[in-house]
Amino acid sequence: MEEEEEKRRREEFVRKRKIHYQMGDVLKQYKDKDY
């Protein structure tokens, strides 16, 4: 049971971090375009 919880928490963390990176990339693209 403990392992499942740990795995689920890690997947959640990775997903949030991925979304964070994607948003960072979008902001970087906007800066590059000089809007």
C-alpha distance matrix in Angstrom:
0.0 3.8 5.4 5.3 6.6 8.9 10.1 10.9 12.6 14.6 15.7 16.9 18.7 20.4 21.5 23.1 24.7 26.1 27.6 29.1 30.7 32.1 33.7 35.1 36.7 38.3 39.7 41.1 42.7 44.4 45.7 47.1 48.9 50.6 50.1
3.8 0.0 3.8 5.5 5.3 6.3 8.7 10.1 10.7 12.5 14.5 15.6 16.7 18.5 20.2 21.4 22.7 24.5 26.2 27.2 28.8 30.6 32.0 33.2 34.9 36.7 37.9 39.1 41.1 42.7 43.8 45.2 47.2 48.8 48.4
5.4 3.8 0.0 3.8 5.4 5.1 6.1 8.6 9.9 10.6 12.3 14.3 15.3 16.5 18.3 20.1 21.1 22.5 24.5 25.7 26.9 28.6 30.5 31.5 32.9 34.9 36.4 37.3 39.1 41.0 42.1 43.2 45.3 47.1 46.9
5.3 5.5 3.8 0.0 3.8 5.4 5.1 6.1 8.6 9.9 10.6 12.3 14.2 15.4 16.5 18.5 20.0 21.1 22.7 24.4 25.8 27.1 28.9 30.3 31.7 33.3 35.0 36.2 37.7 39.5 40.9 42.1 43.9 45.8 45.3
6.6 5.3 5.4 3.8 0.0 3.8 5.5 5.2 6.1 8.6 10.0 10.6 12.3 14.3 15.4 16.6 18.4 20.0 21.4 22.6 24.5 26.0 27.3 28.7 30.5 32.0 33.3 34.7 36.5 38.1 39.3 40.8 42.7 44.2 43.7
8.9 6.3 5.1 5.4 3.8 0.0 3.8 5.5 5.2 6.2 8.7 10.0 10.6 12.3 14.3 15.5 16.5 18.4 20.2 21.1 22.6 24.5 26.0 27.0 28.7 30.6 31.8 32.9 34.9 36.6 37.6 38.9 41.1 42.6 42.4
10.1 8.7 6.1 5.1 5.5 3.8 0.0 3.8 5.5 5.1 6.2 8.7 9.9 10.6 12.3 14.3 15.3 16.4 18.5 19.9 21.0 22.6 24.5 25.7 27.0 28.9 30.5 31.4 33.1 35.1 36.3 37.3 39.4 41.2 41.0
10.9 10.1 8.6 6.1 5.2 5.5 3.8 0.0 3.8 5.5 5.2 6.2 8.7 10.0 10.6 12.4 14.3 15.4 16.7 18.4 20.1 21.2 22.9 24.5 25.9 27.4 29.0 30.4 31.9 33.6 35.0 36.3 38.1 39.8 39.3
12.6 10.7 9.9 8.6 6.1 5.2 5.5 3.8 0.0 3.8 5.5 5.1 6.2 8.7 9.9 10.7 12.3 14.3 15.6 16.5 18.5 20.1 21.4 22.6 24.5 26.1 27.3 28.7 30.6 32.1 33.2 34.8 36.7 38.2 37.7
14.6 12.5 10.6 9.9 8.6 6.2 5.1 5.5 3.8 0.0 3.8 5.4 5.0 6.2 8.6 9.9 10.5 12.2 14.3 15.2 16.4 18.4 20.1 20.9 22.5 24.5 25.8 26.8 28.7 30.6 31.5 32.8 34.9 36.5 36.4
15.7 14.5 12.3 10.6 10.0 8.7 6.2 5.2 5.5 3.8 0.0 3.8 5.4 5.1 6.1 8.6 9.8 10.5 12.4 14.1 15.3 16.5 18.5 19.9 21.1 22.8 24.5 25.6 27.1 29.0 30.4 31.5 33.3 35.2 34.9
16.9 15.6 14.3 12.3 10.6 10.0 8.7 6.2 5.1 5.4 3.8 0.0 3.8 5.5 5.2 6.2 8.6 9.9 10.8 12.3 14.3 15.5 16.8 18.5 20.1 21.4 22.9 24.5 26.1 27.5 29.0 30.5 32.2 33.8 33.2
18.7 16.7 15.3 14.2 12.3 10.6 9.9 8.7 6.2 5.0 5.4 3.8 0.0 3.8 5.5 5.2 6.2 8.6 10.0 10.5 12.3 14.3 15.5 16.5 18.5 20.2 21.3 22.5 24.6 26.1 27.1 28.6 30.7 32.1 31.8
20.4 18.5 16.5 15.4 14.3 12.3 10.6 10.0 8.7 6.2 5.1 5.5 3.8 0.0 3.8 5.5 5.1 6.1 8.7 9.7 10.5 12.3 14.3 15.2 16.5 18.5 20.0 20.9 22.6 24.6 25.7 26.8 28.9 30.6 30.6
21.5 20.2 18.3 16.5 15.4 14.3 12.3 10.6 9.9 8.6 6.1 5.2 5.5 3.8 0.0 3.8 5.4 5.1 6.3 8.6 9.9 10.6 12.5 14.3 15.4 16.8 18.7 20.0 21.3 23.1 24.7 25.8 27.5 29.4 28.9
23.1 21.4 20.1 18.5 16.6 15.5 14.3 12.4 10.7 9.9 8.6 6.2 5.2 5.5 3.8 0.0 3.8 5.4 5.2 6.2 8.7 9.9 10.7 12.4 14.4 15.5 16.7 18.4 20.2 21.5 22.8 24.5 26.2 27.6 27.1
24.7 22.7 21.1 20.0 18.4 16.5 15.3 14.3 12.3 10.5 9.8 8.6 6.2 5.1 5.4 3.8 0.0 3.8 5.4 4.9 6.2 8.6 9.9 10.5 12.4 14.4 15.4 16.4 18.5 20.2 21.1 22.5 24.6 26.1 26.0
26.1 24.5 22.5 21.1 20.0 18.4 16.4 15.4 14.3 12.2 10.5 9.9 8.6 6.1 5.1 5.4 3.8 0.0 3.8 5.3 5.1 6.2 8.7 9.8 10.6 12.5 14.4 15.2 16.7 18.7 20.1 21.0 22.9 24.9 24.8
27.6 26.2 24.5 22.7 21.4 20.2 18.5 16.7 15.6 14.3 12.4 10.8 10.0 8.7 6.3 5.2 5.4 3.8 0.0 3.8 5.4 5.1 6.2 8.6 9.9 10.7 12.5 14.2 15.5 16.9 18.6 20.0 21.5 23.2 22.6
29.1 27.2 25.7 24.4 22.6 21.1 19.9 18.4 16.5 15.2 14.1 12.3 10.5 9.7 8.6 6.2 4.9 5.3 3.8 0.0 3.8 5.5 5.3 6.2 8.8 10.1 10.8 12.4 14.5 15.7 16.7 18.5 20.4 21.6 21.3
30.7 28.8 26.9 25.8 24.5 22.6 21.0 20.1 18.5 16.4 15.3 14.3 12.3 10.5 9.9 8.7 6.2 5.1 5.4 3.8 0.0 3.8 5.4 4.9 6.2 8.7 9.9 10.4 12.4 14.4 15.3 16.4 18.6 20.2 20.5
32.1 30.6 28.6 27.1 26.0 24.5 22.6 21.2 20.1 18.4 16.5 15.5 14.3 12.3 10.6 9.9 8.6 6.2 5.1 5.5 3.8 0.0 3.8 5.3 5.1 6.4 8.8 9.8 10.7 12.7 14.4 15.3 16.9 18.9 18.8
33.7 32.0 30.5 28.9 27.3 26.0 24.5 22.9 21.4 20.1 18.5 16.8 15.5 14.3 12.5 10.7 9.9 8.7 6.2 5.3 5.4 3.8 0.0 3.8 5.4 5.1 6.3 8.6 9.9 10.8 12.6 14.3 15.6 17.1 16.5
35.1 33.2 31.5 30.3 28.7 27.0 25.7 24.5 22.6 20.9 19.9 18.5 16.5 15.2 14.3 12.4 10.5 9.8 8.6 6.2 4.9 5.3 3.8 0.0 3.8 5.4 5.2 6.1 8.7 10.0 10.6 12.3 14.4 15.6 15.8
36.7 34.9 32.9 31.7 30.5 28.7 27.0 25.9 24.5 22.5 21.1 20.1 18.5 16.5 15.4 14.4 12.4 10.6 9.9 8.8 6.2 5.1 5.4 3.8 0.0 3.8 5.5 5.0 6.2 8.7 9.9 10.4 12.4 14.5 15.0
38.3 36.7 34.9 33.3 32.0 30.6 28.9 27.4 26.1 24.5 22.8 21.4 20.2 18.5 16.8 15.5 14.4 12.5 10.7 10.1 8.7 6.4 5.1 5.4 3.8 0.0 3.8 5.4 5.1 6.4 8.8 9.9 10.8 12.8 12.5
39.7 37.9 36.4 35.0 33.3 31.8 30.5 29.0 27.3 25.8 24.5 22.9 21.3 20.0 18.7 16.7 15.4 14.4 12.5 10.8 9.9 8.8 6.3 5.2 5.5 3.8 0.0 3.8 5.4 5.1 6.3 8.7 10.0 10.9 10.7
41.1 39.1 37.3 36.2 34.7 32.9 31.4 30.4 28.7 26.8 25.6 24.5 22.5 20.9 20.0 18.4 16.4 15.2 14.2 12.4 10.4 9.8 8.6 6.1 5.0 5.4 3.8 0.0 3.8 5.4 5.1 6.2 8.7 10.0 11.1
42.7 41.1 39.1 37.7 36.5 34.9 33.1 31.9 30.6 28.7 27.1 26.1 24.6 22.6 21.3 20.2 18.5 16.7 15.5 14.5 12.4 10.7 9.9 8.7 6.2 5.1 5.4 3.8 0.0 3.8 5.4 5.0 6.3 8.8 9.7
44.4 42.7 41.0 39.5 38.1 36.6 35.1 33.6 32.1 30.6 29.0 27.5 26.1 24.6 23.1 21.5 20.2 18.7 16.9 15.7 14.4 12.7 10.8 10.0 8.7 6.4 5.1 5.4 3.8 0.0 3.8 5.4 5.2 6.5 6.3
45.7 43.8 42.1 40.9 39.3 37.6 36.3 35.0 33.2 31.5 30.4 29.0 27.1 25.7 24.7 22.8 21.1 20.1 18.6 16.7 15.3 14.4 12.6 10.6 9.9 8.8 6.3 5.1 5.4 3.8 0.0 3.8 5.4 5.2 6.6
47.1 45.2 43.2 42.1 40.8 38.9 37.3 36.3 34.8 32.8 31.5 30.5 28.6 26.8 25.8 24.5 22.5 21.0 20.0 18.5 16.4 15.3 14.3 12.3 10.4 9.9 8.7 6.2 5.0 5.4 3.8 0.0 3.8 5.4 8.1
48.9 47.2 45.3 43.9 42.7 41.1 39.4 38.1 36.7 34.9 33.3 32.2 30.7 28.9 27.5 26.2 24.6 22.9 21.5 20.4 18.6 16.9 15.6 14.4 12.4 10.8 10.0 8.7 6.3 5.2 5.4 3.8 0.0 3.8 5.7
50.6 48.8 47.1 45.8 44.2 42.6 41.2 39.8 38.2 36.5 35.2 33.8 32.1 30.6 29.4 27.6 26.1 24.9 23.2 21.6 20.2 18.9 17.1 15.6 14.5 12.8 10.9 10.0 8.8 6.5 5.2 5.4 3.8 0.0 3.8
50.1 48.4 46.9 45.3 43.7 42.4 41.0 39.3 37.7 36.4 34.9 33.2 31.8 30.6 28.9 27.1 26.0 24.8 22.6 21.3 20.5 18.8 16.5 15.8 15.0 12.5 10.7 11.1 9.7 6.3 6.6 8.1 5.7 3.8 0.0
